Amino acid sequence: MIIRILAIGTRMPSWVMEGFQDYAKRFTSGCTLQLCEMPAEKRAKNADIPRIIERESEKLLAAIKPDHHVIALDVKGRPFSTDQLATELKHWQTDGRHVDFLIGGPDGLSSTCLQTAHEKWSLSPLTLPHPLVRILLAEQLYRAFSLLQNHPYHR
């Protein structure tokens, strides 16, 4: 199974990549976590934010694999507990589905991205910095994976 995180933004601080890689390398037993970064659009003082969101979303949509299950991260999405995420992960594995998670830029995802996604998931009702979302998502996916593997990490 392949889990891909499709994210807007390419110039992340080193601690972001180190944190993400730390969790990504822990996946074993036929499950791989990948990060696919796309450049953010430039934001000037009088930028057309709706147009920027559309252009960034077009990049994300173009990166989605046709047979992948798509989950958009959105504050209005459904919250998952760790146990619920583990159950979802088990379903994806059992069904042989690969998964693409969408993380928008600083201004979020377009309505087209949200409509294209099979599910919308909220990590938190808080507004989180986009670099931190990558690490938090990787950690929560690993936590769910470790729960399914009966690994003690989850405790």
C-alpha positions as CSV (number, residue, x, y, z in Angstrom):
1,M,0.0,0.0,0.0
2,I,1.2,3.5,-0.8
3,I,0.1,6.5,1.1
4,R,1.1,9.8,-0.6
5,I,0.9,13.2,1.0
6,L,0.4,15.7,-1.8
7,A,1.4,19.1,-0.4
8,I,1.7,22.7,-1.6
9,G,5.1,24.2,-0.6
10,T,8.6,23.2,-1.4
11,R,10.9,25.3,0.8
12,M,10.3,23.8,4.2
13,P,12.7,24.2,7.1
14,S,15.0,21.3,7.7
15,W,13.2,20.2,10.8
16,V,10.1,19.6,8.7
17,M,11.8,17.1,6.4
18,E,13.6,15.5,9.3
19,G,10.4,15.0,11.2
20,F,8.5,13.7,8.2
21,Q,11.4,11.3,7.2
22,D,11.6,10.0,10.8
23,Y,8.0,8.7,10.6
24,A,8.1,7.7,6.9
25,K,11.1,5.4,7.5
26,R,9.2,3.5,10.3
27,F,6.6,2.1,7.9
28,T,7.2,-1.6,7.0
29,S,5.2,-4.6,5.9
30,G,4.2,-3.4,2.5
31,C,3.1,0.2,3.5
32,T,5.0,3.2,2.2
33,L,4.6,6.8,3.1
34,Q,5.6,9.3,0.4
35,L,5.7,13.1,0.3
36,C,5.1,14.9,-3.1
37,E,5.6,18.6,-2.9
38,M,4.4,21.1,-5.4
39,P,5.6,24.8,-5.5
40,A,3.3,27.4,-3.9
41,E,2.2,30.3,-6.0
42,K,3.8,33.7,-5.3
43,R,1.7,35.9,-3.0
44,A,2.2,39.6,-3.5
45,K,0.6,42.5,-1.6
46,N,-2.5,42.7,-3.8
47,A,-2.6,39.0,-4.9
48,D,-5.7,37.4,-6.4
49,I,-6.0,34.8,-3.6
50,P,-9.0,32.9,-5.2
51,R,-6.9,32.5,-8.4
52,I,-3.9,31.4,-6.4
53,I,-5.9,28.8,-4.6
54,E,-7.2,27.5,-8.0
55,R,-3.7,27.3,-9.5
56,E,-2.3,25.5,-6.5
57,S,-5.3,23.1,-6.5
58,E,-4.8,22.4,-10.2
59,K,-1.3,21.1,-9.3
60,L,-2.6,18.9,-6.6
61,L,-5.4,17.5,-8.8
62,A,-2.9,16.8,-11.6
63,A,-0.8,14.8,-9.2
64,I,-3.6,12.5,-8.0
65,K,-3.4,8.9,-9.3
66,P,-6.6,7.8,-11.0
67,D,-7.0,4.7,-8.8
68,H,-6.1,6.3,-5.5
69,H,-8.5,7.0,-2.7
70,V,-8.3,10.8,-2.2
71,I,-8.6,12.5,1.2
72,A,-8.6,16.3,1.5
73,L,-7.4,17.8,4.7
74,D,-9.9,20.6,5.6
75,V,-10.9,22.1,8.9
76,K,-14.5,21.4,8.1
77,G,-13.8,17.7,7.4
78,R,-14.6,14.8,9.6
79,P,-12.4,14.3,12.7
80,F,-10.9,10.8,13.2
81,S,-9.8,9.3,16.5
82,T,-6.7,7.1,16.4
83,D,-8.8,4.0,16.5
84,Q,-11.1,5.2,13.7
85,L,-8.0,6.1,11.6
86,A,-6.6,2.6,12.2
87,T,-9.9,1.1,11.1
88,E,-9.9,3.2,7.9
89,L,-6.2,2.2,7.2
90,K,-7.1,-1.4,7.6
91,H,-10.0,-1.0,5.1
92,W,-7.7,0.7,2.6
93,Q,-5.1,-2.1,3.0
94,T,-7.8,-4.9,2.7
95,D,-9.3,-3.3,-0.4
96,G,-5.8,-2.9,-1.9
97,R,-6.3,0.9,-2.2
98,H,-3.5,3.4,-2.3
99,V,-4.3,6.8,-0.7
100,D,-3.5,10.4,-1.6
101,F,-3.9,13.1,1.1
102,L,-4.2,16.7,-0.1
103,I,-2.7,19.5,1.8
104,G,-3.4,23.0,0.4
105,G,-1.3,26.1,0.6
106,P,-1.6,28.8,3.2
107,D,-5.1,29.7,1.9
108,G,-6.4,26.2,1.7
109,L,-7.9,24.0,-1.0
110,S,-10.3,25.0,-3.8
111,S,-13.9,23.8,-3.9
112,T,-12.9,21.6,-6.9
113,C,-10.3,19.8,-4.7
114,L,-12.8,19.4,-1.9
115,Q,-15.4,18.0,-4.3
116,T,-12.9,15.7,-6.0
117,A,-11.9,14.1,-2.7
118,H,-13.7,11.0,-1.6
119,E,-13.4,12.1,2.0
120,K,-12.6,15.3,3.9
121,W,-10.6,14.9,7.1
122,S,-9.9,17.5,9.8
123,L,-6.8,17.0,11.9
124,S,-8.0,19.6,14.3
125,P,-10.4,22.5,14.6
126,L,-7.3,24.7,15.2
127,T,-5.5,26.4,12.3
128,L,-2.2,24.6,12.0
129,P,0.9,25.8,10.1
130,H,1.2,23.9,6.9
131,P,4.8,22.6,7.6
132,L,3.6,21.1,10.9
133,V,0.6,19.4,9.2
134,R,3.0,17.2,7.2
135,I,4.7,15.9,10.4
136,L,1.4,15.6,12.3
137,L,-0.2,13.7,9.5
138,A,2.8,11.4,9.2
139,E,2.8,10.7,12.9
140,Q,-0.9,10.0,13.1
141,L,-0.7,7.6,10.1
142,Y,2.3,5.8,11.7
143,R,0.4,5.7,15.0
144,A,-2.6,4.0,13.3
145,F,-0.3,1.7,11.4
146,S,1.6,0.7,14.6
147,L,-1.8,0.0,16.3
148,L,-2.7,-2.5,13.5
149,Q,0.8,-4.1,13.8
150,N,0.4,-4.5,17.6
151,H,3.5,-2.4,18.0
152,P,3.9,-0.7,21.4
153,Y,4.4,2.8,19.9
154,H,0.6,3.5,20.2
155,R,0.7,3.3,24.0
